[in-house]
Amino acid sequence: MTKNIICTFIACIMFVFPASATSLQENLSLAIQTNLDEHPYWLKLLHYKKHIGSTSGYKSEVISEDFFLSNTKSDPLAELKATIKSIYTPITNPNQHTRCKFIARTQWLQSKLNMELPSIECEEFKQWIDLENINQVQLVFASGYLKNPASFYGHLLLKFSSSSNKNNLLDLSINYGAMLTDTNPILYIVNGIFGGYTAGFSDSRFYRQNHNYGQTDLRDLWSYNLDLSQDQIKQIAFHLWELLDVQFTYYFLDKNCAYHFANLLALVIEAPLTDQYSPWVMPLTIFQKLMENKSKDNPLVKSVTHIASRQSQFYEKYFHLNEKQQQLLKLLLESNDWVSHSKFKSLPDNEKIALINVLFDYIEYQLAELGDSSSDRVQQLSLEKKKLIRTRFSLPASPAKKQRTHLLKTQPPHHSQYPKLIRVSGISSKESSGALLQLRPVYYDILGSESGRMPNSALSMADLTLSNFNGNFAIRRFNIVAIESYNVAKTELRGDNKYAWMINFGLDTPDNMCFNCTRVQLSGGLGKSYKLSHQHIINFMALGSIHTEHNNEGNATIGGQVSLLSKINPSWNSLITFNKTRTLTNVPTSSIKWENSFFNLKHFDVRLSLERNNSNLLVTAGYSFYF
């Protein structure tokens, strides 16, 4: 009896193992015969890009060694063979087995090959994401942030929405960012441009991202609900699981969050989400491409939702107050004890509740702006918050909230003008006439359409203007970086009126009537802006610059300017600027310029300007093409 059992067991082993070996060899042969190593999906999963120096013609952008099962990052065929062989290895620790660790590769290879595999439970993956309840994926845009070079152009996040989460703040979110080793903004720009940082995907619950971007940085978020099937959602989740803790080299201008999220979505979206001919990738472009490529049968985006920042939430509630309530709010904020003020105590309960709700958002907005937990102002706000909480508990419950009209009318990012610009202009004065050619790879000026961007601001890099007068070509201006923010207060409340500022580094022409006399300059300004009406903003700014010498006028200039920005209607923006400066050698200059932008559409606008510099009048008319 015992002998029969042993013989049967040996026979089973002899039967099973040759079958496994045959299955492995057959699938290896089939994978090679069908050129799976050259399949676009396989190249995407391994992040292979064409590379001249590689014998295979490809090299992966992943720099983590443990992402590869072969001993090379530049051989798709070797990695394919190593993956198939590893899939067939015995299962000892399921979570560390290739079938669980590289679940996207395994699932795809199973769909292409005849793999008969024993069942496996990937418990860590199931704990990370409950795919049975995930029904939506959102791509989220965080608006631009001028306080941090990393966030000038906005930022991207990905979010998985679960039917089991009533609050989307508990949704699983994915971020991509550089692993910073310093906080110096200059070092960040240098390292970011030249690949001095590593970067990777990380996961957290969405409330952390909402807190960091919306509550601390005061940045509005826009959530684009993608039109994906359950199978497509699984493909994205499988690959993200493979990418957690995997490192890439970070490049600020191209291999950034927008680039890597576009690559991730390319697994399931065939439409191009980046401009392949552009040397950089802008977060804004991804959303414009998503909306451009939609069709009736393939919309790509189901819906777009605005997630207001703490600042925007405060403004919304403030503007829903009537004028009398707004004046009382201002009076309370200028007092030392808000809830003990006689005018507050005399209010009916419903008005007290309305003011308290606005004050809560005001405090959070101000605390985010101040940041320093040790300042007297922070201490005062924290004390007032405690008093507000106690007062609110003493009041009755509020009735159910009614749907409010959105007064800020913030536009989603895909409505904005395209970031790249070519502008052709004719220019004329008494003495001569000529032409200007402006090339701006990114981003916008103060007269452009404000949809989807920071209002009353300008941000551009590598902005080049060439001139041609009488057949002579010259560089008229080259702004390596130019930033300007009017920082206009939306209310008259304490703490809501910040400084206007500007900074500009590059080449400029000190005299607009001099057509071949550029100089290197670094200039800056600080001032205040005031809203005269819904359409008009006035800005006062003190200016200073250091520069190379021109006409023996010295290496520094100081002065000031007054600007009136008018948004006459959606198709016409106007800016009048009066500028008066003096060099260190006491040479004064003054100018007045009136600039106009007409139409302000996504693809084009028309510019017209008149400038009087000392006694000379310059007229410029141009056509702008955005792409």
ABEGO torsion letter per residue (X at the ends): XAAAAAAAAAAAAAAAAAAAAAAAAAAAAAAAAAGAAABAAAAAAAGBBBBAABAAGBBBABABAAABABABAABAAAAAAAAAAAAABBBABAAABAAAABAAAAAAAAAABBBBBBBBBBAAAAAABBAAABABBBBBBBBBBAABAAAAAEBBBBBBBBAABABAAABBBBBBBBBBABABAAAAAAAAAAGABBBBBBBBBAAAAAAAAAAAAGBBBBBBBBBBBAAAAAAAAAAAAAABGBBBBBBAAABBAAAAAAAAAAAABABBABBAABABBBAAAAAAAAAAABBAABAGBABBBBBBBAAAAAAAAAAABBAAAAAAAAAAAABABAAABAAAAABBAAAAAAAAAAAAAAAAAAAAAAGBAABAAAAAAAAAAAAAAAAAAABBBBBBBBBBBBAAGBBBAAABBBABBBBBBBBBBAABBBBBBBBBAOABBAABBABGBBBGBBBBBGBBBBBBBGGBBBBABBBABBBBBAGBBABABBGABBBBBBBBBEBBBABAABABBBBBBBBBBBBBBBBABAABBBBBBBBBBBBBBBGGAEABBBEBBBBBBBBABAABBBBBBBBBBBBAAGBBBBBBBBBBBBGGBAABBBBBBBBBBEABBBBBBBBBBBX
